[in-house]
Amino acid sequence: MKKLIFLCAEVLILVGCNTQTTVPLFNGQNQEGWHVDVPEMDTLSNTINPFIVRDGNLVSLGTPRGHLITDADYKEYRLDIEYRFTGEPGNCGILVHASTPRALYKMFPKSIEVQMEHENAGDFWVIVEDITADNMVERRGPKESWGIIEGTNRRIENLKNGLEKPLGEWNSMVIECFENKIKVWVNGTLANHGYNATVSSGQIAVQAEGSEVEFRKLELTPITELSDDLE
């Protein structure tokens, strides 16, 4: 049975639950603690793993498409990410509260995606799970089109577009997950705030979705509430 990391019971037991201890999800050397789920790798013997470590960074090559997924589940945390597109600006994302693999388009695990697509960083995309945000009709479209499966409107637009730095520069993204709520900041600006999520724990996944992206930081810190703003 897969282990659920409460970040205040196992990993942090030596330092106590009140200590804001950061757990690096990526060790800078290899993919220990993660596993790859790339459908093409099931059937094509010469298919490469699109996730590599290069110069101390975790790199999503973009293709073949799939996900790098943590072995463990997590809940009630702050995820600090630093990333950049290395070539043409494109698409990628971080999936939180991931569970059943290949639940959507035989590719995406059940989850809530925090979008990194160029100029749309901070959007939510719901993947066989759901979440609510303010001004939903304005940001998601007509209610009758909403859904969590193929062919429905799964996108909840961010609060502000264009928060990314110029191509090639490092961006920071902070994702806080607490109970059924998620907040996202991009380069220090609040980009999204969702609540009443249908899921509150699960794995964390990095996408390979067509564009090469480097990650130099993927760090997780336990929290006891959502931040009002970043310090």
C-alpha positions in Angstrom: 0.0 0.0 0.0 1.4 3.4 -1.0 2.6 5.5 1.9 1.0 8.9 2.6 3.5 11.4 3.8 1.9 13.8 6.3 5.2 15.7 6.6 4.6 15.9 10.3 4.6 12.3 11.2 7.4 10.5 9.4 9.8 12.7 7.4 9.9 15.3 10.1 9.5 13.2 13.2 13.1 13.9 14.3 12.7 17.6 14.4 9.2 18.0 15.6 5.9 19.0 14.0 6.3 22.7 14.7 9.5 23.1 12.8 9.1 24.4 9.2 11.5 21.8 7.7 11.9 21.8 4.0 12.1 18.5 2.2 13.9 18.5 -1.2 11.9 16.4 -3.7 14.7 16.5 -6.2 18.2 15.7 -5.0 20.1 17.3 -7.9 21.6 14.0 -8.9 19.0 11.4 -9.9 15.3 10.7 -9.9 15.2 8.9 -6.5 11.8 9.1 -5.0 10.1 9.5 -8.4 8.8 7.1 -11.1 8.1 7.7 -14.8 4.7 7.1 -16.5 5.1 7.6 -20.2 2.6 5.6 -22.3 4.9 5.3 -25.4 7.5 3.6 -23.2 5.1 0.6 -22.8 5.1 -0.3 -26.5 8.1 1.3 -28.3 11.3 -0.2 -27.3 13.5 2.7 -28.5 11.4 5.4 -26.7 13.6 7.6 -24.5 12.8 8.6 -21.0 11.8 12.3 -21.4 13.0 13.1 -17.8 16.7 13.5 -17.3 19.2 15.1 -14.9 21.5 17.6 -16.5 24.0 20.0 -14.8 22.2 19.4 -11.5 18.8 20.3 -12.9 15.8 18.1 -13.5 14.9 18.4 -17.1 11.6 17.6 -18.9 12.5 17.2 -22.5 8.8 17.6 -23.5 8.5 14.4 -25.6 7.5 11.7 -25.5 4.7 13.0 -23.4 4.0 11.7 -19.9 4.7 12.4 -16.3 7.3 12.0 -13.6 5.5 11.2 -10.4 6.5 11.1 -6.8 6.4 7.6 -5.2 4.8 9.0 -2.1 1.6 11.0 -1.4 1.7 14.4 0.3 -0.8 16.8 1.9 -0.8 20.2 3.6 2.4 21.6 2.1 4.1 24.5 0.3 5.9 23.6 -2.9 8.6 26.0 -4.0 9.6 25.6 -7.7 12.1 27.3 -9.9 11.9 26.6 -13.6 12.6 28.0 -17.1 11.8 27.1 -20.7 15.1 26.5 -22.4 14.1 26.8 -26.0 10.8 28.0 -27.5 8.2 29.0 -24.9 5.7 26.2 -24.6 3.7 24.0 -22.2 4.3 22.2 -18.9 2.7 21.9 -15.6 2.8 20.6 -12.0 0.1 18.2 -10.9 -0.9 18.1 -7.3 -3.1 15.5 -5.5 -2.4 13.0 -8.3 -3.8 9.5 -8.0 -5.2 7.1 -10.6 -2.8 7.0 -13.6 -3.9 7.6 -17.2 -7.4 8.6 -16.1 -7.7 11.3 -18.8 -6.9 10.8 -22.5 -5.0 7.6 -21.4 -2.2 10.0 -20.3 -3.0 12.2 -17.3 -3.5 11.0 -13.8 -6.4 12.2 -11.7 -5.2 15.4 -10.3 -5.4 19.2 -10.3 -2.9 20.8 -12.7 -1.2 24.1 -12.0 -0.4 25.3 -15.4 3.1 26.5 -16.5 2.3 27.2 -20.1 3.9 30.4 -21.3 1.8 33.4 -20.5 -0.8 31.3 -18.8 1.2 30.2 -15.7 -1.1 29.7 -12.7 -4.2 28.5 -14.5 -5.9 25.4 -12.9 -6.8 22.5 -15.2 -9.0 19.9 -13.4 -8.3 16.3 -14.3 -11.1 13.9 -13.2 -11.1 16.0 -9.9 -12.5 19.5 -9.5 -12.0 22.8 -7.6 -13.9 26.0 -7.2 -12.6 29.6 -7.6 -14.2 33.1 -7.4 -15.7 34.5 -10.6 -16.0 31.0 -12.1 -18.2 31.9 -15.0 -15.9 34.7 -16.0 -12.8 32.5 -15.7 -14.2 29.1 -16.7 -16.9 29.9 -19.2 -20.6 29.0 -19.2 -21.5 26.6 -16.4 -23.1 24.1 -18.7 -19.7 23.5 -20.3 -17.8 22.7 -17.1 -16.6 19.2 -16.5 -13.7 17.1 -15.4 -13.4 14.6 -18.3 -12.6 14.8 -22.0 -14.6 17.2 -24.1 -15.6 19.6 -21.2 -14.2 22.9 -20.0 -11.6 21.9 -17.4 -9.6 25.2 -17.4 -10.0 27.9 -14.7 -8.0 30.9 -15.9 -5.5 32.5 -13.5 -6.1 35.9 -11.9 -3.4 37.6 -14.0 -1.6 36.6 -17.2 1.9 37.4 -18.2 3.6 36.9 -14.9 6.5 35.0 -16.3 10.0 36.4 -16.8 11.5 36.6 -20.3 12.4 33.4 -22.0 15.5 31.7 -20.6 15.2 33.4 -17.2 14.3 31.5 -14.1 10.7 31.7 -12.8 9.5 31.0 -9.3 6.2 29.3 -8.6 4.8 28.6 -5.1 1.9 26.2 -4.7 0.3 25.9 -1.3 -2.1 23.0 -0.6 -4.0 22.9 2.6 -7.2 20.9 3.3 -9.3 21.4 0.2 -7.7 24.7 -0.9 -4.9 25.6 -3.3 -3.1 28.9 -3.8 -0.5 29.7 -6.5 2.0 32.5 -6.8 4.1 33.1 -9.9 7.2 35.3 -9.4 5.8 36.6 -6.2 2.3 37.6 -7.5 -0.9 35.7 -6.5 -1.9 33.9 -9.7 -4.8 31.7 -8.4 -6.8 30.6 -5.4 -9.1 27.6 -5.4 -11.2 25.9 -2.7 -13.7 23.1 -2.2 -11.4 20.8 -4.1 -12.6 17.2 -4.4 -9.2 15.9 -3.3 -6.8 17.0 -0.6 -3.8 14.7 -0.8 -1.9 12.7 -3.4 1.2 12.5 -5.4 3.0 15.3 -7.2 3.8 15.1 -10.9 5.9 17.0 -13.4 4.7 17.0 -17.0 6.4 16.3 -20.3 4.0 18.2 -22.5 5.9 19.2 -25.7 8.4 21.7 -24.5 11.8 21.4 -22.8 11.8 22.8 -19.2 14.5 22.9 -16.6 13.8 22.7 -12.9 16.5 23.7 -10.4 14.3 23.7 -7.3 11.5 21.4 -6.2 11.2 21.8 -2.4 8.3 21.0 -0.1 7.6 22.5 3.3 4.8 21.5 5.7 2.2 24.2 6.5 -0.6 24.6 9.0 -2.5 27.2 7.0 -2.5 29.0 3.7 -0.4 32.1 3.5 -2.1 35.5 3.1 0.8 36.6 1.0 4.4 35.5 0.3 7.0 36.7 2.8 
